[in-house]
Amino acid sequence: MQVRKRDGRVLDFDMTRIAKAIYGANIDAKRGWELEDTIRIAKEIIATLPNGGTIYTIKEIQDAIEKYLFQNDEREVFKYFT
């Protein structure tokens, strides 16, 4: 799996970047998740991406993260993520 950056570069997908972004929003929201929790959440989010895609855009990944947070009533984390 790969990611197309906003500048057009295509890089290998790194799930830890998603986990770290969620973890940062979690800290700002004072939610109290551990890094391991955000890794689990990142895995759940990745599972929601459409099958068959080998290259995802940053926007597609960001939208999936926002959708997950909103649907799971993590509105405070959502607020700090966006």
LOFIKE-949403 format. One line per 5 residues: number of its first residue (from 1); their letters; for each residue x, y, z of N, C-alpha, C. Coordinates in nm, 4 decimals. Example, Ala and Ser with C-alpha at 12.3 -4.5 7.8 and 13.67 -1.06 7.14 Angstrom:
% LOFIKE-949403
1) AS) 1.3190 -0.5690 0.7800 1.2300 -0.4500 0.7800 1.3200 -0.3300 0.7800 | 1.2850 -0.2250 0.7080 1.3670 -0.1060 0.7140 1.2900 0.0030 0.7870
***
This chain:
% LOFIKE-949403
1) MQVRK) 0.0856 -0.1164 0.0000 0.0000 0.0000 0.0000 0.0905 0.1230 0.0000 | 0.0455 0.2257 -0.0726 0.1221 0.3497 -0.0809 0.0308 0.4701 -0.0626 | 0.0950 0.5850 -0.0429 0.0228 0.7103 -0.0203 0.0722 0.8146 -0.1202 | -0.0224 0.8833 -0.1816 0.0125 0.9958 -0.2690 0.0036 1.1223 -0.1848 | 0.1189 1.1838 -0.1633 0.1254 1.3062 -0.0838 0.0620 1.4219 -0.1607
6) RDGRV) 0.0367 1.5300 -0.0919 -0.0264 1.6459 -0.1558 0.0596 1.7064 -0.2657 | 0.1907 1.6864 -0.2557 0.2806 1.7397 -0.3594 0.2976 1.6425 -0.4765 | 0.2258 1.5286 -0.4723 0.2291 1.4332 -0.5824 0.3236 1.3162 -0.5626 | 0.4135 1.3255 -0.4662 0.5049 1.2133 -0.4418 0.4272 1.0923 -0.3927 | 0.4734 0.9733 -0.4297 0.4132 0.8485 -0.3825 0.5135 0.7805 -0.2907
11) LDFDM) 0.4707 0.7559 -0.1668 0.5568 0.6952 -0.0654 0.4922 0.5693 -0.0105 | 0.5723 0.4836 0.0500 0.5180 0.3659 0.1161 0.4304 0.4106 0.2328 | 0.3234 0.3381 0.2537 0.2286 0.3670 0.3603 0.2945 0.3382 0.4951 | 0.2745 0.4272 0.5917 0.3304 0.4116 0.7264 0.2175 0.4327 0.8277 | 0.1662 0.3234 0.8808 0.0538 0.3301 0.9735 0.0871 0.4095 1.0991
16) TRIAK) 0.2125 0.4121 1.1389 0.2476 0.4844 1.2611 0.2202 0.6339 1.2474 | 0.2225 0.6854 1.1255 0.1919 0.8279 1.1072 0.0458 0.8567 1.1434 | -0.0441 0.7649 1.1086 -0.1849 0.7794 1.1458 -0.1978 0.7714 1.2980 | -0.1346 0.6712 1.3567 -0.1432 0.6532 1.5027 -0.0896 0.7759 1.5760 | 0.0215 0.8314 1.5290 0.0788 0.9490 1.5936 -0.0106 1.0715 1.5807
21) AIYGA) -0.0752 1.0882 1.4658 -0.1661 1.2017 1.4470 -0.2863 1.1905 1.5412 | -0.3408 1.0704 1.5529 -0.4537 1.0483 1.6440 -0.4078 1.0656 1.7885 | -0.2900 1.0160 1.8193 -0.2368 1.0280 1.9551 -0.2208 1.1748 1.9948 | -0.1715 1.2567 1.9019 -0.1570 1.3993 1.9295 -0.2902 1.4666 1.9580 | -0.3912 1.4339 1.8777 -0.5249 1.4900 1.9012 -0.5806 1.4402 2.0338
26) NIDAK) -0.5527 1.3152 2.0682 -0.5949 1.2565 2.1942 -0.5343 1.3323 2.3120 | -0.4077 1.3669 2.3018 -0.3427 1.4418 2.4101 -0.4063 1.5794 2.4249 | -0.4266 1.6478 2.3119 -0.4889 1.7800 2.3165 -0.6297 1.7738 2.3751 | -0.7014 1.6649 2.3450 -0.8390 1.6487 2.3941 -0.8428 1.5928 2.5366 | -0.7249 1.5600 2.5903 -0.7146 1.5035 2.7256 -0.7981 1.3754 2.7391
31) RGWEL) -0.7932 1.2933 2.6345 -0.8725 1.1703 2.6286 -0.8090 1.0579 2.7098 | -0.6766 1.0548 2.7176 -0.6099 0.9559 2.8007 -0.5742 0.8246 2.7327 | -0.5826 0.8188 2.6007 -0.5437 0.6964 2.5307 -0.3935 0.6779 2.5360 | -0.3527 0.5538 2.5408 -0.2118 0.5179 2.5277 -0.1793 0.5067 2.3792 | -0.0525 0.5093 2.3444 -0.0114 0.4952 2.2046 -0.0624 0.3634 2.1464
36) EDTIR) -0.0646 0.2578 2.2276 -0.1145 0.1282 2.1812 -0.2615 0.1377 2.1398 | -0.3388 0.2189 2.2113 -0.4803 0.2388 2.1752 -0.4911 0.3028 2.0381 | -0.4072 0.4014 2.0113 -0.4163 0.4702 1.8827 -0.3651 0.3816 1.7690 | -0.2740 0.2899 1.7973 -0.2311 0.1945 1.6949 -0.3467 0.1026 1.6592 | -0.4210 0.0564 1.7587 -0.5392 -0.0274 1.7341 -0.6426 0.0482 1.6518
41) IAKEI) -0.6655 0.1741 1.6871 -0.7615 0.2569 1.6132 -0.7138 0.2763 1.4697 | -0.5848 0.3011 1.4516 -0.5304 0.3182 1.3163 -0.5543 0.1931 1.2325 | -0.5355 0.0757 1.2916 -0.5616 -0.0496 1.2199 -0.7086 -0.0608 1.1803 | -0.7984 -0.0212 1.2705 -0.9410 -0.0247 1.2400 -0.9738 0.0708 1.1244 | -0.9119 0.1865 1.1251 -0.9355 0.2851 1.0190 -0.8842 0.2328 0.8854
46) IATLP) -0.7666 0.1750 0.8850 -0.7096 0.1208 0.7615 -0.8021 0.0146 0.7031 | -0.8636 -0.0635 0.7902 -0.9550 -0.1685 0.7442 -1.0784 -0.1110 0.6736 | -1.1089 0.0166 0.6974 -1.2262 0.0773 0.6332 -1.1955 0.1330 0.4948 | -1.0671 0.1430 0.4599 -1.0319 0.1953 0.3279 -1.0784 0.0976 0.2211 | -1.1192 0.1471 0.1054 -1.1703 0.0587 0.0008 -1.0670 -0.0468 -0.0395
51) NGGTI) -1.1132 -0.1698 -0.0531 -1.0244 -0.2775 -0.0980 -0.9842 -0.2537 -0.2423 | -0.8693 -0.3038 -0.2768 -0.8232 -0.2926 -0.4136 -0.7384 -0.1704 -0.4398 | -0.7451 -0.0732 -0.3506 -0.6633 0.0458 -0.3699 -0.5203 0.0178 -0.3287 | -0.4287 0.0501 -0.4154 -0.2889 0.0321 -0.3782 -0.2249 0.1657 -0.3448 | -0.2842 0.2735 -0.3967 -0.2351 0.4078 -0.3665 -0.3534 0.4903 -0.3149
56) YTIKE) -0.3401 0.5394 -0.1926 -0.4438 0.6240 -0.1326 -0.3901 0.7660 -0.1216 | -0.4800 0.8626 -0.1331 -0.4386 1.0010 -0.1146 -0.4447 1.0357 0.0343 | -0.3719 1.1396 0.0701 -0.3773 1.1890 0.2078 -0.5211 1.2256 0.2434 | -0.5920 1.2846 0.1505 -0.7319 1.3247 0.1743 -0.8191 1.2027 0.2060 | -0.8028 1.0941 0.1317 -0.8812 0.9728 0.1577 -0.8541 0.9189 0.2979
61) IQDAI) -0.7290 0.9200 0.3375 -0.6922 0.8700 0.4700 -0.7445 0.9638 0.5781 | -0.7282 1.0933 0.5581 -0.7778 1.1905 0.6558 -0.9299 1.1799 0.6701 | -1.0003 1.1667 0.5590 -1.1459 1.1518 0.5644 -1.1856 1.0272 0.6426 | -1.1126 0.9167 0.6239 -1.1420 0.7924 0.6953 -1.1206 0.8098 0.8459 | -1.0161 0.8822 0.8843 -0.9894 0.9074 1.0259 -1.1018 0.9920 1.0857
66) EKYLF) -1.1391 1.0987 1.0178 -1.2453 1.1864 1.0671 -1.3772 1.1114 1.0793 | -1.4086 1.0305 0.9801 -1.5326 0.9522 0.9827 -1.5331 0.8572 1.1016 | -1.4215 0.7888 1.1244 -1.4119 0.6961 1.2370 -1.4336 0.7695 1.3690 | -1.3629 0.8792 1.3890 -1.3741 0.9532 1.5146 -1.5166 1.0036 1.5356 | -1.5773 1.0553 1.4317 -1.7127 1.1090 1.4435 -1.8129 0.9982 1.4728
71) QNDER) -1.8026 0.8869 1.4010 -1.8975 0.7764 1.4187 -1.8819 0.7065 1.5534 | -1.7660 0.7197 1.6141 -1.7420 0.6560 1.7438 -1.7529 0.7551 1.8589 | -1.8221 0.8648 1.8349 -1.8496 0.9658 1.9373 -1.7242 1.0194 2.0056 | -1.6170 1.0291 1.9294 -1.4925 1.0873 1.9800 -1.4820 1.2301 1.9279 | -1.5838 1.3096 1.9603 -1.5929 1.4439 1.9040 -1.4827 1.5379 1.9519
76) EVFKY) -1.4377 1.5209 2.0752 -1.3280 1.6052 2.1246 -1.1989 1.5744 2.0489 | -1.1708 1.4472 2.0308 -1.0509 1.4083 1.9553 -1.0673 1.4557 1.8109 | -1.1874 1.4391 1.7558 -1.2169 1.4847 1.6195 -1.1882 1.6343 1.6053 | -1.2315 1.7108 1.7040 -1.2130 1.8560 1.7006 -1.0639 1.8917 1.6942 | -0.9829 1.8230 1.7715 -0.8395 1.8524 1.7725 -0.7671 1.7912 1.6536
81) FT) -0.8245 1.6866 1.5943 -0.7625 1.6265 1.4763 -0.7793 1.7146 1.3549 | -0.8943 1.7797 1.3432 -0.9226 1.8588 1.2228 -0.8655 1.9983 1.2315
***
